[in-house]
Amino acid sequence: MVNPASLPERKGAKAKSDGVPTPSGKATAGLRARRGAEPLVIPRDADVVLTVGGIELRGLHGVYPQERQTGNRFSVDVEMRGLLAQAAETDDLSDTVDYDAVVQRVCEVNRRRTFHLIESFAAAIADELLDRFARILEVRVRVRKLSVDNLGPSAWTMVELCRRRA
């Protein structure tokens, strides 16, 4: 989860009568500090999550030689948190992360390397997205291996990995 204290305050934020800044200056239920307590500052960016789900891939990833020759089917979900809230105000693609570009990066990681483990595949995707998109502060990647022969006809395995910008 993004640490709200690490995010920059939005310019133009107005203080309410209790000292709690909000971008619009309007009251926000539940955010008022107790009388005498430090004011709460909750950047709007902390609440923005962009998810791209169900990216279907075929890759030569796996431990067994057969998997590395014929390949497996994978499904990837990517959940990104970061400096994205401005896009809600501006309706401008340059103020967010282009999800088409995210899908392209995931596909590129799949094509560029082979992995024995879905854990390392997920880590490579997370690292690529953090390296490519400065607006992303945290990324959660889920990789599902959709056909695992030794687990039965309908079984799948999944790893979920979270990385944060240092």
C-alpha positions in Angstrom: 0.0 0.0 0.0 1.2 3.5 -0.8 2.3 5.5 2.3 0.3 8.7 2.0 3.1 10.6 3.9 5.5 9.9 1.0 3.3 11.5 -1.6 3.5 15.2 -2.5 0.7 17.4 -1.4 -1.5 18.7 -4.2 -1.0 22.3 -5.1 -3.9 24.5 -4.5 -5.2 22.5 -1.6 -7.4 24.5 0.6 -7.6 24.1 4.4 -11.0 23.4 6.0 -11.8 25.1 9.3 -10.3 22.1 11.2 -7.0 22.5 9.3 -7.5 19.4 7.1 -6.5 20.3 3.5 -8.5 18.9 0.7 -8.0 19.5 -3.0 -11.5 21.1 -3.5 -11.8 22.7 0.0 -15.1 20.8 0.5 -15.8 18.8 3.6 -14.9 15.1 3.4 -16.8 12.8 5.7 -14.6 10.8 8.1 -11.4 12.7 7.5 -11.7 15.3 10.2 -9.1 15.1 12.9 -10.1 14.9 16.5 -10.0 18.2 18.2 -6.4 18.9 19.3 -5.0 16.0 17.2 -2.7 16.6 14.2 -4.7 17.3 11.0 -5.1 14.4 8.6 -3.6 14.8 5.2 -4.7 12.2 2.7 -3.5 12.7 -0.8 -6.1 11.9 -3.4 -3.5 9.9 -5.3 -3.4 7.3 -2.5 -6.8 6.0 -3.5 -6.3 5.6 -7.2 -5.8 2.0 -8.4 -5.5 1.2 -12.1 -6.0 -2.5 -12.9 -5.4 -4.3 -16.2 -6.7 -7.9 -15.9 -6.7 -11.1 -17.9 -3.7 -10.5 -20.2 -3.6 -13.8 -21.9 -0.2 -15.1 -23.0 1.6 -18.2 -24.2 5.1 -18.6 -23.0 7.9 -21.1 -22.7 8.0 -20.8 -18.9 8.2 -23.8 -16.6 10.5 -26.2 -14.9 9.9 -29.3 -17.1 11.5 -29.6 -20.6 8.1 -30.2 -22.2 6.9 -26.9 -20.9 9.9 -25.1 -22.2 9.4 -26.6 -25.7 5.7 -26.5 -26.2 4.8 -23.7 -23.8 2.0 -23.0 -21.4 -0.9 -20.6 -21.2 -0.7 -17.8 -18.7 -3.0 -15.0 -17.5 -1.6 -11.9 -16.0 -3.3 -9.2 -13.9 -1.6 -6.0 -13.0 -2.8 -3.6 -10.3 -1.0 -0.2 -10.1 -1.1 2.5 -7.4 0.5 5.8 -7.7 0.4 9.4 -8.9 -2.8 8.9 -11.1 -5.5 11.1 -9.6 -4.8 14.1 -11.7 -6.2 12.2 -14.7 -9.6 12.2 -13.1 -9.5 16.0 -13.1 -7.9 16.6 -16.5 -9.2 13.6 -18.5 -5.7 13.6 -20.1 -3.9 10.3 -20.9 -0.5 12.0 -20.0 -1.6 12.3 -16.4 -2.0 8.6 -15.9 -0.5 5.3 -17.0 -1.5 4.1 -20.5 -2.9 0.6 -20.0 -2.2 -0.3 -23.6 1.5 0.5 -22.9 1.3 -1.7 -19.7 0.0 -4.6 -21.8 2.8 -4.1 -24.3 5.4 -4.2 -21.5 3.9 -7.4 -20.0 4.0 -9.1 -23.5 7.6 -7.9 -24.0 8.7 -9.5 -20.8 7.0 -12.7 -21.8 8.8 -12.7 -25.2 12.2 -11.5 -24.0 12.9 -14.1 -21.4 11.9 -17.6 -20.3 11.4 -18.4 -16.6 11.4 -21.6 -14.6 9.1 -20.2 -12.0 6.0 -18.0 -12.2 7.4 -16.1 -9.2 10.3 -14.9 -11.2 8.1 -14.1 -14.2 5.8 -11.9 -11.9 8.9 -10.2 -10.4 10.3 -9.4 -13.9 6.9 -7.9 -14.9 6.7 -5.8 -11.7 10.3 -4.5 -12.1 9.7 -3.6 -15.8 6.6 -1.6 -15.0 8.2 0.3 -12.1 11.2 1.0 -14.4 9.1 2.2 -17.3 6.4 4.2 -15.6 7.5 6.9 -13.1 3.8 7.5 -12.0 3.6 3.9 -10.5 4.6 3.8 -6.9 3.4 0.3 -6.2 2.5 -2.6 -8.5 0.8 -5.9 -7.7 1.2 -8.7 -10.3 -0.8 -11.9 -10.5 0.4 -14.6 -12.8 -1.8 -17.7 -13.4 -0.4 -20.7 -15.1 -3.6 -22.0 -16.7 -2.8 -25.6 -17.5 -0.8 -27.6 -15.1 -0.7 -31.2 -16.4 0.3 -32.9 -13.1 -2.5 -31.1 -11.1 -5.4 -32.3 -13.2 -7.4 -31.0 -16.2 -8.9 -27.9 -14.6 -6.2 -27.0 -12.1 -4.2 -23.8 -12.3 -1.5 -22.2 -10.1 -1.1 -18.5 -9.3 1.5 -16.2 -7.7 0.8 -12.7 -6.5 3.7 -10.4 -6.0 3.9 -6.8 -4.8 6.7 -4.4 -5.4 7.0 -0.8 -4.2 9.2 2.0 -5.4 12.1 2.7 -2.9 
